């Protein structure tokens, strides 16, 4: 988001600082990022992916490109049927 002064750093910083958890906001590129960060993950690094549903990707989790795919069907929440009975 513009104007928030969120630093953009080189991906190698994950390996250097080795945080326990990393928030991954580019969920639509999660498969690619997880592949690129194999070294961080193999050293115990975990990712929090908040979309489409919050989850933590553990170091040994196998994740393919379709794991985070979102369709219009999954984005829509089912609506409860209207009750025909009156109270």
C-alpha positions in Angstrom: 0.0 0.0 0.0 1.6 3.3 -1.0 2.6 5.7 1.7 3.1 3.1 4.4 6.9 3.0 4.4 6.9 -0.8 4.4 10.5 -1.7 3.4 11.1 -4.0 0.5 14.3 -6.1 1.1 16.2 -8.7 -0.8 14.8 -12.3 -0.3 18.1 -13.3 1.2 17.2 -11.4 4.3 14.9 -14.2 5.3 17.8 -16.6 5.5 20.0 -14.0 7.3 17.5 -13.1 10.0 15.6 -16.5 10.0 12.3 -15.4 11.6 10.1 -18.1 13.0 7.1 -16.9 10.9 6.9 -14.8 7.8 3.6 -13.2 6.7 3.1 -13.8 3.0 0.7 -11.2 1.6 1.3 -12.2 -2.1 -0.9 -15.3 -1.6 -1.5 -15.5 -5.3 2.2 -16.2 -5.8 2.6 -18.4 -2.8 3.7 -21.5 -4.8 6.5 -19.6 -6.5 7.6 -17.9 -3.3 7.6 -21.2 -1.3 9.8 -22.8 -4.0 12.2 -19.8 -4.1 12.4 -19.9 -0.3 13.2 -23.6 0.0 16.4 -22.9 2.0 14.5 -20.7 4.5 11.9 -23.4 4.9 14.4 -26.3 5.2 16.0 -24.3 8.1 12.6 -24.3 9.9 11.1 -21.2 8.4 7.3 -21.0 8.3 4.9 -18.8 6.3 1.5 -17.4 7.3 -0.7 -17.1 4.3 -3.9 -15.1 5.1 -5.9 -15.6 1.9 -8.1 -17.3 0.8 -8.2 -18.8 4.3 -5.6 -18.2 7.0 -3.1 -21.0 7.3 0.5 -21.6 8.4 2.7 -23.4 5.9 5.1 -25.6 7.9 8.6 -26.3 6.6 7.8 -29.8 5.4 4.4 -29.1 3.8 4.1 -29.9 0.2 2.2 -27.1 -1.6 1.4 -27.0 -5.3 0.3 -24.0 -7.4 -3.4 -24.9 -7.0 -3.3 -24.9 -3.2 -4.0 -21.2 -3.1 -6.1 -20.9 -6.2 -9.3 -18.9 -5.7 -12.4 -19.1 -7.8 -15.6 -17.1 -7.5 -17.3 -20.2 -6.1 -14.9 -20.4 -3.1 -15.1 -16.7 -2.5 -18.8 -16.8 -2.1 -20.2 -17.8 1.3 -23.3 -19.9 1.2 -26.4 -18.1 2.4 -28.7 -19.8 4.8 -32.1 -20.7 3.4 -34.9 -18.5 4.5 -37.1 -20.3 7.0 -40.7 -20.9 5.9 -41.9 -21.1 9.4 -42.9 -18.0 11.4 -42.2 -17.8 15.1 
